[in-house]
Amino acid sequence: MNVELSRQISELRESVARLHGELTRYGLVAWTAGNVSARVPGHDLMVIKPSGVDYDDLSADNMVLCDLDGMPVEGELSPSSDTAAHAYVYRAMPEVGGVVHTHSTYATAWAARGESIPCHLTAQADEFGGEIPVGPFALIGGDDIGKGIVSTLTGHRSPAVLMRNHGVFTIGRTARAAVKAAVMCEDVARTAHLTRALGQPVPMAQADIDALYDRYQNVYGQRSSPPANS
């Protein structure tokens, strides 16, 4: 393994370990459930959480390096039980740099109902561009979950899918982006649930959803400064 690749992997180990702390910070996981992974750019490799290890014990050193068939390449521990699903997503969606899985309470309740989350909020339009869709039921351990994620999210604006009777999977250009999508998915799911409890939500026009999504994706936040001569 060359020096540059070793550096990349080391940085991703640190980043992935740290991002698991965001899952606990935002209350998206319980016990050892949930996982974050990151693609190693330019290589058929990914870094993922080890299976069944307490969040307090996660560190860069015990993150597991796998190939994109889900087979461990480096690390003493077994990778997450969702490794095959993550690996399938990376093989099928080369634009994806990070995958996250949680059983966050409200979003998983929608998944248990097999119901997508309709878009009634500007925040949801911003982040997800419309509804948060439901994916098919699939057993843990093989490619089936990954296939369901890919088939549901291909061509969809949403970076999140509610896998039926299971939980949330999110994708992103980076692992951090996928974590953000998981945080926002739970926030939207909670508000949508409370809205339903109060009565019938007010629908949003598709044109407004489109405009909000375009603005958030292309204008919101800090942008790189233009060159001095521009």
N, C-alpha and C positions, 0 to 999 in steps of 0.2 A: 504494500500500500504506500503510495507516494506521500510526500510531506503535505502537499496542498489538500489532498483528499483526507488525510488524517486530521488536518486542521478543521476542515468543513465538518467532519463527523463529530469532533470534539465540541465545536460550537453548537451543533444541533443537539447533542446530548444535554448540554447545559440548558439550552432553550426549552427543550421538551420537558425536562425535569421541572423547570421553573413554571412552565405553563400549567402543569398539573395542579400547582398551588392556586391558580385562578379558578379551577373547578371547585375546589373546597371553599375558596373565598366567597364565591357567589352561590354556594349551597346547591350545586348541580349534581353532587354525587353523595353516596352513602357507603361507608365501610371501604371496600377496595374496588367497588364498581367504577366503570368509566375508564376512558383512555384517550390519550393524545398521541398522534404520530406526525412525523415530518419526513418528506421526501429528501433525499440527498441530491441536490441539483446536479444534473448531468450524469447521474449514475443510477443503475437499477438497484437502488438501496433505499431503505427507510430506517428511521429510529423510532422505537415504540416502547411504551411502558411494559415492565415485566408483569406477569400474571400473579394476582393474589397478594401483592405486596402493599402494606399499609402506606397511605399517602405521606405520613410523617417520616417514613423510611426511604422515600424516593430520592434519588440523587443522580447526578450525571453519570456516575460510575456504574449504576445498575440499570440504566436504560439499555435496551437490546437492539443491536444492529441486525437487520434482516434483509434478505433480497426480496425482489418483488414477486416471488412465489411464496413469500411468507416464511421462508426457511432461515433460522438463525445463522448469522455469519460471525458475529462477535458478541461476547457476553456470556456470563456464567449462568444466568437465570433463563427460564422459559418465557417467551414473549406472551403478550396478552392473548386471551382466548378469541379476541376479535381480529387477530393479525391477518387472517386470510381475507376478511372483508376489506380491511384497509389496503392490503396488497392488490386486490382486484380493482379497487377504485383507482389506484395509481397506474395500473397497467392500462385501464380503459380510458382514463381522463388525464392526459399528459399535462394539462394546464393546472391540475390540482397539486398543491405543495404541502397541504396539511389536512388531516382528517381527525375529527373528534367524535367521541361517543359518550352520551350521558343517559341516565335514567331520571332526569330532572322532573320534579313532581307534576307540575301542571302540564307540561308538554307531553309527558308520558301518559297522563290521563287522557289526553286527546288521542294519543296513539292506541290506547286500550279501547277507545270507542271506535277506532278505525275511521276517524273523522279529520279532514283537513281543517286548518285554522283559516277562516275567511278573513279577507283584508278589510278591517273597519277602522284602522288607525294609521295616522301619518307615519309613525315610527316603523310600522310594519311595511308600509309602502316604500319607505326609504331603504330599508335593509334587505327586504325579501322581494320587493317588486310585485306583490300580490299575495295570494294564499300561500300558506306553508303546507305542502302536499303530504299525503299519506302514501307510504310504500307498502309492498306486500309483506305478509308474514313469511318468515324464513327462520330455520333452525340455526343455532350458533355453531361455529366450528369450521364451516366450509366456505365455498364461494357464494352461496345463495344470498346471504345478506348483501355482499358487495354487488351482486348482479341486480338486486332490488334497488339499491341506492343509485346505481348508474342508470338503470332504466327509468327511474322516477325523475332524477335531476337533469338528465340530458335534455337540453333545449329549454329548461326551466330557469327562471330568474333566481329562484330560491336557492340559497346555499345550505338549506336545512331540509331534512326529510324525517317524518314521523314514521318509523318502521312499526307496522301494526303489531300490537300486543307485545312490544319490546321497548322502544325508546327512541331517542334522538340521535341522528348522525348528521354531522355538518362537514362541509368541505370549504376550502379557502385557498387562495393563492399561496398563503403561508399558514403554518400551524397557528400563529397568533390570530390570523383572520378567521380561521375555523373555530377557535375558542370564542372570539367575539360573537360569531354567528350563534353559537350554543347559548351564550349568555343572553343575547337578544331574543332568541327563540323562546326561552323560558319566561322572559319578561312579557313578551307578547301573549304567550299562552295563558299566563296568570291573569292579565288584564282582560283577555277575551272571555275567560271563564267567569270573572266577576261581572262583566258586561251582560253575559247571558243570564246570570242570576238576577240582575236588575230588570231585565226586559229584553225587548227586541233591539239589536244593534242597528244603527243608522248606516245604510250602505254608502259606499264611496263610488263616485263615477270612475270608470276605467281610465278616462283621460287624465283625471287628477292623480290617480295612482301612477300612471306613466310619467307624468311631469315631476312628481315627487321623487320617483326612483332615479330619473335622469339627473335631477339636481343633486341628489345625495351622492350618487356614484361619480359625478363629474365635476361638481363645484364645491361641495361641502368640505370643510377642513382646510389645513394648510397645504399649499402647493409649493413646489420648488420655485425659487426665484428665477425669473427669466434671465438669459445672458445679458451682460452689461450693455452690449451693443444693440439689443433688440428694441 
